[in-house]
């Protein structure tokens, strides 16, 4: 096993933390995020041998809880699933480079047509996330049929161009990032192209349930929610 350099590990940890999102501060400054990733990378590369995800957890679980990436509820099955997945992702980053999530047979012309296919990442008007159901909070638009697959699927006659452009879901940034961090474009387009299908994924469903229990930390939304500043999440079903 060839360990990544300290800088490469810190960069990988930044990507991982962005994917999971911090339920304690949706507007966490990127410099703070990078500082946390650098601190974790320093801790993980201290003298000693990391042999498993349990070793990783022993080093970084506490600071991740302090920053709100992990729950303190040891009885929550979904929180345990999220923690196990996050530790596995960190272990994979330590064990060696992980290929980026892309379509192996993607058309280069599609890359030129859509330079960044993480959907419409700008924050939209407040509403409720269609996966975790938290709200009101600022949302992002997720193309249920990712744009890089449009040309290929249109040529096959699977979907119309109009349908592919308009079929979408309003997701919070955390759920949106996790969807793209879990499945490649082709899989999303063919197997998880509705909210209902996304929720058939055991992992996505567990992550959505976990996020549903987390507080909303968006300052602009809190300030517009009323004089109390409180934002009400839907009741647990």
Secondary structure, 3 states (H helix, E strand, C coil): CCCCCHHHHHHHHHHHHHHHCCCCCCCCCHHHHHHHHHHHHHHHCCCCCCCCHHHHHHHHHHHHHHCCCCCCCCCCHHHHHHHHHHHHHHHHHHHCCCCCCCCCCCCHHHHHHCCCCCCECCCCCCECCCCCCCCCECCEEEECCCHHHHHHHHHHCCCCHHHHHHCEEEECHHHHHHHHHHCCHHHHHHHCCCHHHHCCCHHHHHHHHHHHCCCCCCHHHHHCCCCCCCCCCCCCC
